[in-house]
Amino acid sequence: MSTNTVSLPGGTWSLGELTVTRFGYGAMQLAGPGVMGPPADRDGALAVLRRAVDLGITHIDTSGSYGPRVTNELIREALHPYPESLHIVTKVGARRDEHGGWPPARRPAELRDAVHENLRTLGLERLDLVNLRLGDATGPRPGALAEPFGALVELQREGLIRHLGVSNATAEQVAEARAIAPIACVQNAYNLAHRHDDPLLDALAGQGIAYVPFFPLGGFSPLQSSALSAVAARLGTTPMSVALAWLLRRSPNILLIPGTSSVAHLTENVEGAGITLSDDDLTELADIASRAGDAG
């Protein structure tokens, strides 16, 4: 593996005792259509993972439900034995059905099976960080998490997990999880247009807990997309680059995990996230959430 690293935008963040680059990589798009089955270009998928590490990325996000098992197996094939600096984060709490759905799988026995499957498919003896996926495909849903989160805490005590987090969670669920055991991150949908988690994000920053947004360009209305495209055009870059750069500026505890199945697009994302946004740019971008009805 080469050492052709670059200066990644955003610097680093500490997940417990683990230091990760704030610019990470999300492996979800490496699976086939609908996040089911193998990729059309297996060699291309392996090349993306190797390039991510070559670029200096030390935070890769995955899940045994992607494929299922496909992205984990690709990560192992491409990168095992893993560099000491590389940290892999996975999710449990959902399975895949024959229709490509994501039904919950949060009973203690299901979570135990999922953790062991992640260990096996990734070729690890201990998982760096496991997020408990809550809610459903439409977003967070209220509800207690003591039983499933407690099951992960027990696996942590057994030495199979280093750190815990929650995903697709309400602020109340984050508080409940923290009352049970320390968490290292929260992974929720958040971007320029959907900023409903602003209070939670700021609170977590003050507590030293990472916030990992997904869907950096998801759910934009036509007017919001036009406003973002106008800023990108003025800066001579892409809307995704602006969205990623804004997230890095938004708060120091934000960790990015943009996904792609293209080496060229991966490099473009890394370079684009490093663009400099002026105060005027930030003011204009801050108005995007209010255009065409912010869902937050």
C-alpha positions as CSV (number, residue, x, y, z in Angstrom):
1,M,0.0,0.0,0.0
2,S,1.4,3.4,-1.0
3,T,1.8,6.4,1.3
4,N,0.6,9.0,-1.1
5,T,-1.2,11.0,1.6
6,V,-2.5,14.6,1.3
7,S,-3.4,17.2,3.8
8,L,-7.0,16.2,4.5
9,P,-9.4,19.1,5.3
10,G,-10.6,19.5,8.9
11,G,-7.8,17.9,10.8
12,T,-8.5,15.2,13.3
13,W,-10.9,14.3,16.2
14,S,-10.7,11.9,19.1
15,L,-13.2,9.1,19.4
16,G,-12.3,8.1,22.9
17,E,-8.6,7.2,22.7
18,L,-8.9,6.8,18.9
19,T,-7.7,9.6,16.7
20,V,-9.5,9.8,13.3
21,T,-9.5,12.2,10.4
22,R,-12.5,14.4,10.4
23,F,-12.8,13.7,6.7
24,G,-13.7,10.0,6.5
25,Y,-15.2,7.6,4.0
26,G,-18.7,6.0,4.0
27,A,-18.7,2.6,2.3
28,M,-22.4,2.3,1.7
29,Q,-22.2,3.0,-2.0
30,L,-19.8,0.2,-2.7
31,A,-22.6,-2.4,-2.6
32,G,-24.9,-3.0,-5.5
33,P,-28.1,-1.1,-6.5
34,G,-30.3,-0.4,-3.5
35,V,-27.3,-1.3,-1.2
36,M,-28.0,-4.9,-2.1
37,G,-25.6,-7.5,-3.6
38,P,-22.1,-7.0,-5.0
39,P,-20.9,-4.0,-6.9
40,A,-20.9,-4.0,-10.7
41,D,-17.1,-3.2,-10.6
42,R,-15.5,-5.1,-7.8
43,D,-12.0,-4.0,-8.7
44,G,-13.1,-0.4,-8.8
45,A,-14.6,-0.7,-5.3
46,L,-11.4,-2.2,-4.0
47,A,-9.5,0.6,-5.6
48,V,-11.6,3.3,-3.9
49,L,-11.0,1.8,-0.5
50,R,-7.2,1.6,-1.1
51,R,-7.2,5.2,-2.4
52,A,-9.0,6.4,0.7
53,V,-6.3,5.0,2.9
54,D,-3.6,6.3,0.5
55,L,-5.1,9.8,0.9
56,G,-4.6,9.5,4.7
57,I,-8.3,8.8,5.7
58,T,-8.4,6.9,9.0
59,H,-12.1,6.7,9.5
60,I,-14.2,4.3,7.4
61,D,-17.9,3.8,8.1
62,T,-19.7,0.6,7.2
63,S,-22.4,-1.9,8.3
64,G,-23.0,-5.6,8.0
65,S,-26.4,-4.7,6.5
66,Y,-24.8,-3.1,3.5
67,G,-25.1,-5.8,0.8
68,P,-25.6,-7.5,3.3
69,R,-22.0,-8.1,4.3
70,V,-20.7,-6.9,0.9
71,T,-19.0,-3.7,2.0
72,N,-17.4,-5.4,5.1
73,E,-16.0,-8.1,2.9
74,L,-14.7,-5.6,0.4
75,I,-13.0,-3.6,3.2
76,R,-11.3,-6.8,4.4
77,E,-10.2,-7.8,1.0
78,A,-8.8,-4.3,0.2
79,L,-7.2,-3.3,3.4
80,H,-6.6,-6.3,5.8
81,P,-4.2,-6.4,7.6
82,Y,-5.3,-2.9,8.6
83,P,-2.9,-0.1,9.2
84,E,-2.7,0.7,12.9
85,S,-4.0,4.2,12.3
86,L,-7.2,3.0,10.5
87,H,-10.4,2.8,12.5
88,I,-13.6,1.1,11.2
89,V,-17.0,2.1,12.5
90,T,-20.0,-0.1,11.9
91,K,-23.7,-0.1,12.6
92,V,-26.1,-2.7,14.0
93,G,-29.8,-2.7,14.6
94,A,-31.3,-3.4,11.2
95,R,-31.3,-6.3,8.8
96,R,-32.2,-6.6,5.1
97,D,-35.3,-8.4,3.9
98,E,-35.9,-10.0,0.5
99,H,-37.4,-6.7,-0.8
100,G,-34.4,-4.6,0.1
101,G,-36.1,-3.2,3.2
102,W,-34.4,-2.3,6.5
103,P,-36.5,-4.0,9.2
104,P,-35.3,-3.4,12.8
105,A,-33.1,-6.1,14.4
106,R,-32.6,-4.8,17.9
107,R,-33.3,-7.7,20.1
108,P,-30.3,-8.6,22.3
109,A,-29.7,-11.9,20.5
110,E,-29.9,-10.2,17.1
111,L,-27.4,-7.5,18.1
112,R,-25.0,-10.1,19.5
113,D,-25.2,-12.0,16.2
114,A,-24.7,-8.8,14.2
115,V,-21.6,-7.9,16.3
116,H,-20.0,-11.3,15.8
117,E,-20.8,-11.2,12.0
118,N,-19.1,-7.8,11.7
119,L,-16.1,-9.2,13.5
120,R,-16.0,-12.1,11.2
121,T,-16.5,-10.3,7.9
122,L,-14.1,-7.5,8.8
123,G,-11.5,-9.9,10.2
124,L,-11.3,-8.2,13.6
125,E,-11.1,-9.3,17.2
126,R,-12.6,-6.1,18.4
127,L,-14.7,-3.4,16.7
128,D,-13.5,0.2,17.2
129,L,-17.0,1.7,17.4
130,V,-20.5,0.3,17.0
131,N,-23.5,2.6,16.4
132,L,-26.9,1.4,17.4
133,R,-29.3,2.2,14.5
134,L,-32.7,3.4,15.8
135,G,-35.8,4.7,14.1
136,D,-36.7,3.6,10.6
137,A,-36.0,4.5,7.0
138,T,-38.1,7.7,7.4
139,G,-35.9,9.0,10.3
140,P,-35.7,8.9,14.1
141,R,-38.7,7.6,16.1
142,P,-39.4,8.1,19.8
143,G,-38.9,5.1,22.0
144,A,-36.8,3.6,24.8
145,L,-33.4,2.1,23.9
146,A,-32.4,0.6,27.3
147,E,-32.6,-3.0,26.2
148,P,-30.8,-2.8,22.9
149,F,-28.2,-0.3,24.0
150,G,-27.7,-2.4,27.2
151,A,-27.0,-5.4,25.1
152,L,-24.2,-3.5,23.3
153,V,-22.8,-2.3,26.6
154,E,-22.5,-6.0,27.7
155,L,-20.6,-6.8,24.5
156,Q,-18.4,-3.9,25.2
157,R,-17.7,-5.3,28.7
158,E,-16.8,-8.5,27.0
159,G,-14.1,-6.7,25.0
160,L,-15.7,-7.1,21.6
161,I,-16.4,-3.3,21.2
162,R,-14.2,-0.3,22.1
163,H,-16.7,2.5,21.8
164,L,-20.5,3.0,21.3
165,G,-22.6,5.4,19.5
166,V,-26.2,5.9,18.3
167,S,-27.6,6.5,14.8
168,N,-30.9,7.9,13.6
169,A,-31.6,9.0,17.1
170,T,-33.7,11.7,18.8
171,A,-32.1,14.0,21.4
172,E,-34.0,12.2,24.1
173,Q,-32.6,8.8,23.0
174,V,-29.1,10.3,22.9
175,A,-29.6,11.5,26.5
176,E,-30.9,8.0,27.5
177,A,-28.0,6.3,25.9
178,R,-25.5,8.6,27.7
179,A,-27.2,7.8,31.0
180,I,-26.5,4.1,30.5
181,A,-22.9,4.3,29.2
182,P,-20.6,6.8,27.5
183,I,-21.0,7.4,23.8
184,A,-18.4,8.6,21.3
185,C,-20.6,9.7,18.5
186,V,-24.1,10.4,17.1
187,Q,-24.8,9.7,13.5
188,N,-27.9,11.5,12.1
189,A,-29.2,13.0,8.9
190,Y,-28.1,16.7,8.8
191,N,-27.1,19.1,6.1
192,L,-27.4,22.8,5.0
193,A,-31.0,22.4,4.2
194,H,-32.1,20.3,7.2
195,R,-30.7,21.7,10.5
196,H,-33.2,20.3,13.0
197,D,-30.3,18.8,15.0
198,D,-28.6,22.2,15.5
199,P,-29.2,22.2,19.3
200,L,-28.1,18.6,19.7
201,L,-25.0,19.2,17.6
202,D,-23.9,22.2,19.6
203,A,-24.6,20.3,22.9
204,L,-22.5,17.4,21.7
205,A,-19.6,19.7,20.7
206,G,-19.5,21.0,24.2
207,Q,-19.4,17.5,25.6
208,G,-16.6,16.3,23.3
209,I,-18.9,13.9,21.4
210,A,-18.6,13.5,17.6
211,Y,-21.5,14.2,15.3
212,V,-21.5,12.3,12.0
213,P,-24.0,13.7,9.4
214,F,-25.2,11.6,6.6
215,F,-27.0,12.7,3.4
216,P,-24.9,15.9,2.9
217,L,-27.0,16.7,-0.2
218,G,-30.2,14.8,0.6
219,G,-33.6,16.3,0.7
220,F,-32.9,19.7,-0.8
221,S,-35.9,21.5,-2.4
222,P,-35.4,22.9,-5.9
223,L,-35.0,26.4,-4.5
224,Q,-32.5,25.3,-1.9
225,S,-30.5,23.4,-4.6
226,S,-30.5,26.4,-6.8
227,A,-29.1,28.6,-4.0
228,L,-26.4,26.1,-3.3
229,S,-25.5,25.8,-6.9
230,A,-25.2,29.5,-7.2
231,V,-22.7,29.7,-4.4
232,A,-20.8,26.7,-6.0
233,A,-20.7,28.3,-9.4
234,R,-19.4,31.6,-8.0
235,L,-16.6,29.7,-6.2
236,G,-15.8,27.6,-9.2
237,T,-16.6,24.3,-7.5
238,T,-19.4,21.7,-7.0
239,P,-22.4,21.8,-4.8
240,M,-21.1,18.8,-2.9
241,S,-17.8,20.5,-2.2
242,V,-19.6,23.5,-0.8
243,A,-21.9,21.3,1.3
244,L,-18.9,19.4,2.7
245,A,-16.8,22.5,3.4
246,W,-19.8,24.1,5.2
247,L,-20.2,21.0,7.4
248,L,-16.5,21.1,8.4
249,R,-16.8,24.8,9.2
250,R,-20.1,24.3,11.1
251,S,-18.6,22.6,14.1
252,P,-15.3,21.0,15.1
253,N,-17.0,17.8,16.2
254,I,-18.5,17.1,12.8
255,L,-16.9,14.1,11.1
256,L,-17.7,13.6,7.4
257,I,-18.3,10.2,5.7
258,P,-19.2,11.0,2.1
259,G,-19.5,7.9,0.0
260,T,-18.6,7.2,-3.6
261,S,-17.8,4.2,-5.8
262,S,-15.4,6.3,-7.9
263,V,-11.7,7.0,-7.2
264,A,-12.0,10.3,-9.1
265,H,-15.0,11.4,-7.2
266,L,-13.4,10.5,-3.9
267,T,-10.4,12.7,-4.7
268,E,-12.8,15.5,-5.8
269,N,-14.6,15.3,-2.5
270,V,-11.4,15.5,-0.5
271,E,-10.1,18.4,-2.5
272,G,-13.5,20.2,-2.6
273,A,-14.1,20.0,1.1
274,G,-10.9,22.0,1.6
275,I,-12.2,25.1,-0.2
276,T,-12.2,28.4,1.8
277,L,-15.7,29.9,2.5
278,S,-15.8,33.6,3.2
279,D,-18.0,35.2,5.8
280,D,-20.3,36.3,3.0
281,D,-20.5,32.8,1.7
282,L,-21.4,31.5,5.1
283,T,-24.1,34.1,5.5
284,E,-25.6,33.2,2.2
285,L,-25.4,29.5,2.9
286,A,-27.0,29.9,6.3
287,D,-30.1,31.2,4.6
288,I,-30.6,28.0,2.6
289,A,-32.5,26.2,5.3
290,S,-35.2,28.8,5.3
291,R,-35.8,28.6,1.6
292,A,-38.8,26.6,0.3
293,G,-39.7,25.4,3.8
294,D,-37.0,23.9,5.9
295,A,-38.1,20.5,7.2
296,G,-36.4,21.1,10.5
